Amino acid sequence: MTSKLFNPKTAPGHEVLAAAGKTILRPGGQAASQQLFTWANFQPGDTVLELASSFGVSAIALARQFNVKVVGVEQNHESVERARAAVEEAGLGDRIRFIEASIFNLDEIPEQFDFVLAEAIVTMQAPAAKVKLFHLIRDRLKPGGVFLSHEMKTTTQDVSQSLASSLRVNAQPLTVEDWQKLAQEAGFTIQHHACGPMDLLDVSRLVQDEGVLGTMKFVANLVRHPELRDRILGMRQVFDEYRSSLGYWLMAAQRSQ
């Protein structure tokens, strides 16, 4: 809610959640991200390209936890400025940098990386854009490099319209089979994959991801700001309605030589 242009009624769902104090915005929460990192088995000095790096929270956590070097790509100028300030405050400027650019301009980045991390971003793209993005990601990996993916999955395409209406973004989750096909056709060999429920806004998940104090602050913001509360309760209603078919999808896939 820092921007004067922010409108809770029309803003994308992830911006509304962030405005209410939600820091973990991925569909499977922090536990799912940690599963990806376990599969990655990062080594000190490994290089990671993070797509849609937002405020730099994940980049800072990765650099601290695994001593890797992170390049974040983020299109929103305000987010990039906040991320750079957070990195400077954390004293991690030698390990993290951000590029203000669209994720569809990855071909303008000269480096190749040991890992590319994309969480909750490919879901929001149309089918043709998903294909393009997977190929761009492959090209930014070193031979043998690994794509770490954390997205939404579904068992039915009927959910897309309701998600798009609630989240105010073009959310188009795929079935597990279609995610696998997309990766394989882009030149990836899937090493690990898993899926789980879409419980991002369940109380138990909130406490796991945000901690007790963070959850209390989140709830307090909903009480103080009815416009945020209405949007977020609407999101939760959709998640609950499609609970049996909606969830998250994790994948670690190696670039073919």
N, C-alpha and C positions, 0 to 999 in steps of 0.2 A: 504493500500500500504506500510505497514511497513515491511512486510516480503520480503526477497530477492527472495523467491521462488514464489511470487505472479505473475501470468500471466493473465492479463485481458482477453485474448482470450479464455482461458480454465477454469478459476476459476468459482466456483459456483456463481449463480446470486446474492445471498445474500452477498457474499464477494465483488463482484463488486460494488454493491450499497453502502456497508459500506465504501469501498475505496473512493467512490465519495462524502462521507459525509452524506449519508442517515442513520439516527439513528433509525427510526421506520420502521421495515422490515416486519411487519405482514400484511397479505393480506387486512384486513379491517381497517388498520391504528389504531391510538390511540383511536379514538372514539369507535371502536369495542372492544378493550381491556377494556376500561372503562365500557362498557356495561357488560362485564363479571364480573368486580369487583363489579358493582352494584348488580348483581344477587348474588354474593358471600356473600355480607354483612359482610365483614371481621370484626372481633372483635380484640382488642389489645391482643397480645399474641398468636393468632392463628399461626399455623405452615403451611408453604407453601413449597412444593417441585416443583421447576421450572426446566423443561427439556430444554436442549440446551440453557443455560443461557447466552451464548456468552460473551459480555464484562461487564455484570452485570447491564446494564441500567435498565431493568425491575425490577430486585431484589432491587436495590437502591430505585427506585420509589415506590415500594410496601412497603418497610420498612418505608420510610418517610411518605407516605400518610396514611397508615393504622396501623402503629406500630406493624406489624406482624414479625415473624421470618421466614427467607427464607434460604433454602438450594438449591443451584443451581448445576445442573449436566451439565458439559460441557466437550467434548472430546478433543478439541483443546487446546494444552498447552499454546500457546501464548495468546489465549483469556482468559484462566483462570488467567494467570499472570496479564493481564490488568484489569480483573475484581477485583482481590484481591487488586490491587493498588488503584483502584477507590473506593472500599469500605473503605479502610484505610483512604484515603483522605476525604471521606464523614463522617468519624467518626462513622461508623455503624458496626464495627467489632463484637459487642456483639449481633447483630441481623442477620447477614448474613455470610454464609460460602459457599465455593464452593468445589465440589468434581470433580476431573479430572477423568472422566470415560465415557464409552459409555452409552447411554440411555437404551441399552439392558442388562446392568448389574445392573439394579435397584434392583434386588433380593439380591444384596450384601449390600444394605443399610439396617441397622437393624431397623431404626425408621419407624413408620407410621405417617401420616400427616393428618391435617384437610383438606387440599386442595392439589391437584396436578394441576399445570398449564403447558399446552403444547400449544405453538403457532407456527404455520407454520413449524411443524416438522414431524407430522404423515403423512401428505400428501406426503412427500418425501420417504416413505417406500413402498416396494412391498406389495401385498395383504397379504401374510402369515406373514410378519413382522408387518403389521398393527394390525393383530389379536393378535400376541404375545405381542406387546407393550401395547395394551389396557388391557390385562390381567395383565401385570407387573404393570401398573398404578393402577389398582384396588387393587392389593395386597399391595401397598404402602400407601393406604388410610386407615384411621381408619374406623371402622364400622360407616356408616352414613356420612363419609367424601365425599367431592365433587370434581369431575373432571371438570376442566375448560378448554375447548377446543376451539381453534381458528384456523381454517384450510381453505383450498381452497375447493370449491365445484364446480360441473359442472352439466350440464344437458345432456352432451354427452361425451362419452369416446374418441371421435375423437381428443380432445384437448391435450391428454397426450403426444403424440409424438412431437407436436410442442412445448409444454412447456419444455419437457426434452431437446430438441435441443437448445432452447433459454437460459434456466436457467443452463444448464450443470449439472443438477441433475435429479434423477429419479422421477420427479413430477407426481404423479398419484392421482389427486383429485377424490373424489367420489360424487355421487349424494346425495342429502339430505336423501333420503330413505336408501341408503347404509350406510351413516354415522350413522343414527339412528339404523339400524339393527346391525351394528358393536358394538355399545355401549350396546345395549340390550343383545346381545349374550355374552358379556363379564361380565355381571352381574351388569349393571348400570340401574337406573331408571332416565329417562330424566325429569328434572324439568323445564328447560327453553331452548329454542332454537330460533335462528334467522339467517337470511342470508341477504346479500347485494351485491352490485357491486364490481368488481375488479378494483378499481380506484387508486391503490397505487401510480401510476406515473402520475396521472392527476395533473395539476397545482394547482387546488383548494385543493386537498388532500395534496399535498406537503406543501402548506402554513399552513394548519391546523396542520399537524404533525410536521413540522420542524420549523415553524415560518417564518417570512419574511426574517430575517437575515440568517437562516439556509438554506432556499430555494435559496437565492442569492449565498451562498457559494457552494451549490450543483451544480447550473447552471455554476458557474465560473469554477468549477473543470471539468465539461464536456467540456467547451470551451478549457481549457488548456490541457486536456488529451483526444485526439481523440480516443484512444483505449477503454477508459471507455465509451465515448459517443456512439461509435458504438454498444457496447454490450447493453447498457441501452436503446438506441433507438430501438434495436432489440427486447428487452423484451416488451417495450411498444407497438410495432407493433403487437406482438402476443396477448397481452391483449386487444388491440383494435379490432383485427380480431375476437376474440371469446367473445367480450363484452356481447353478448346476452345470452351466455351459461356459462360463467365463473364468479365466485364471491367468497365470503367468507362465512364461516359457523361457527356459534357460538353455544356452548352447555354448559350448566351446568347440570351435571348428578351425582346423588348420588349413592354411593356404596350401593348395597343391603346388608341387615344385614346378 
